Amino acid sequence: MSFVIEAKGLDLTFQTNDGPVQALSQVDLRIGKGEFVSFIGPSGCGKTTFLRVVAGLEHPTGGAISVNGMTPDEARRSRAYGYVFQAAGLYPWRTIAGNVRLPLEIMGYSKAEMAERVERVLALVDLSGFAQKYPWQLSGGMQQRASIARALAFDADILLMDEPFGALDEIVRDHLNEQLLSLWKRTEKTIGFVTHSIPEAVYLSTKIVVMSPRPGRITDVIESTLPAERPLDIRDTAEFLKIAHRVREGLRAGHAYDD
């Protein structure tokens, strides 16, 4: 397997008015091409920080990280990834098509290619009939799907997702989990996904990275044994519950480091 993200001995310490804060400590991780990797841990454990390091939005103070064989800054400039935030972040004065088109405009794509790409990614997230709607006319779940379409518009190999469904109710979240798995299978992207939900992490992932409270360390990396086809009721199976139990144990082990 070729690795698209490799971190070795990664450290990151923020300098604050109250002194240094170590957000990541000795993080070693390899993510293979086409994997769906979830990061789970308590608030402040460095999940989002790690994703931001991959994206070149934060810079480590120790260790090394490569993205597609490049530094994160080089990967960002080569548009190696799309990023989906917890809030959809859609501009209210732009239509859904206009929001999805925005990164393509910045990158200088032709009008014809922009139109083709917008049409294609809206179809991928089942929003084909909503191109001319405005964000306020869509539900929260549909807005998040539009945000995912925007991140997919320029066809990056890697999709980084920072708790994209955290603010949604359970029914909508379940539906979007199913849709995201389907999207992942169709596009074969490499996905890094931050979540606080154990069932969500187990349901979606080929690999689950369990992190400890600050300073963020990896306490366990769990390779999923679930089949590729995952109806929602797989969450009631013994194998699913076994993986969920291991995640829970990893979270408890991380807390054992606390003073």
PyMOL commands that set and color helices and strands:
alter all, ss='L'
color gray80, all
select helices_A, chain A and resi 47-54+72-77+96-107+111-124+128-130+135-137+140-152+170-187+198-204+232-236+238-255
alter helices_A, ss='H'
color red, helices_A
select strands_A, chain A and resi 3-16+19-32+36-40+62-67+81-84+158-162+190-195+207-211+218-223
alter strands_A, ss='S'
color yellow, strands_A
deselect
rebuild
show_as cartoon
